[in-house]
């Protein structure tokens, strides 16, 4: 949720942290990969800055750069847009979609932000009382008549109380 950056490390050090544990990566290769990852998330020129010198959205993107540095197949996003303004939320959503499209990363997103969920998802599952209450495409979710699902999506708790 908070990009999990180390305050005392530069952005480059944060992004390159996981790469240093890879025995086949030279210092130059790490520097090059860090630069590539920062470019992918539109953070060129921030390598030597500390996290405190970046905005909230920039810190989130730096966290994404660190996460993709090791070329993962899967990424888990825990409330990636929490605390962000609507414009920055849209930027983060676009970045998540781009990661999927360009890098082939499969993302699993935990979110309460339904606008974001509809923008970034191919499939959506809604958990309720420890079980999956709905699973399907965003269009199927929009059409769902289940009062719990509909109440959650529309922010109408009274509908949820009517459900069995």
Secondary structure as GFF3:
##gff-version 3
##sequence-region A 1 164
A	DSSP	alpha_helix	11	16	.	.	.	ID=ss1
A	DSSP	three_ten_helix	18	21	.	.	.	ID=ss2
A	DSSP	alpha_helix	27	40	.	.	.	ID=ss3
A	DSSP	three_ten_helix	51	53	.	.	.	ID=ss4
A	DSSP	alpha_helix	56	68	.	.	.	ID=ss5
A	DSSP	beta_strand	74	78	.	.	.	ID=ss6
A	DSSP	alpha_helix	86	103	.	.	.	ID=ss7
A	DSSP	beta_strand	106	110	.	.	.	ID=ss8
A	DSSP	alpha_helix	114	120	.	.	.	ID=ss9
A	DSSP	beta_strand	124	128	.	.	.	ID=ss10
A	DSSP	beta_strand	131	136	.	.	.	ID=ss11
A	DSSP	alpha_helix	138	143	.	.	.	ID=ss12
A	DSSP	alpha_helix	147	154	.	.	.	ID=ss13
A	DSSP	alpha_helix	157	161	.	.	.	ID=ss14
###
